[in-house]
Amino acid sequence: MTLDARLQSRGSLRFTPAGVPALDFELAHESMQVEAGSERRVACELAAVALGPVATKIADIAPGAQIRCTGFLARRYRTGITVALHVNEFDLKSETKEGN
């Protein structure tokens, strides 16, 4: 799964019992989508998690940055029903504005 989003917030970099860096963060997505032949504005927030070197790199990014995340959806907690995007890769997106 690939998602373009804004890094809305992030927790502090932590380490698993095995010593692997881990980071919990929130993504905010906004876009125009076509549904039933009409354009529709969509917006949502999504919990996300990164492990290893990806976690370390995202921990250095300031909230508000636009990023493209690639990963998979899984339960946020083992016994819960909410999901989180487990980010395996990401790219910082350019902040240039059209017409400038």
N, C-alpha and C positions, 0 to 999 in steps of 0.2 A: 504494500500500500504506500502511495506517495501523497503527501499533503503539504500544500503551501500554507504557511501560517505565521502569525506573529508570536514570538516568545513572550507570553503574557507575564509569567512569573516563574521563579525557580527556587527550589530549596537549596540548602547547603550541600556541598559534595560530601558524601559519606562513603563508608567502606563496608562491604559485606563481611561476614565472619571469615570468609576465605581471602580477604584483603583486596577484593575487586572494587574499583571505584564505582559508585552508583549515584545517580541524580534523578530526583523527581521534579517534574516541571509541568507547567500548564501552557497549552497552545490555544490561540484564538484564530479561527478561520472565518473569512468572509469572501464570498464570490457570487457570481451570477451563474445560474444553472438553468438548463432547459428541462421543463417537466410538462408533459402533455402538450407540447408544441408552444408553450409560453415561457418567457424568461421569468425566473424567480430569484430573488436575492436570498441567499442563505448565510447564516452566521451560527457558529457554535464554538463552544470551548471543549477541549479534550485534555484529559490527564495524559501525561507521557512519562516515560522512564527511559534512561540510557545507562548502559554499563560499560566498563572498561575505558579505552581511550576516547570513545565518543562522549561519555559522561564528563571526562576531564575537559574536553574541548568546549562542550556546551556550557560548562560552569564558568567559562571565561567570557561568554557572550552576555551583553547587557540586555535586560528585558526591553521589549519594544522592537528588537531586531526582527527582520523578516527572514524566515528560513524555510527551506524545502526539506522535509523529513521523509525518509524511507524506512519502513519497518513492517511490523505486523501488530494486529490487535489481539489482546489476550485479557483475561480477567485481571482487574487491578489487584484484587486480593484473592487468595485461594478459595475462600468460601463465599465471596461476594458475587454480585451479578453485574457490576459496573465494569467498563473496559478501559484500558489504557493503551496508547500507542507505544510499543517498544521500538525505539528508534535505533536502527543499525547503522544508518548513514544520514548525513545532512549536509546541506550547502547553504552558506550565507547568501541571501539574495541581495541584489543591488538596490539601493534606496533612491535611485534617480527618478525624477518626476518627468512625466511626458511634457514636451514643449520647452524644456530647459536644456 
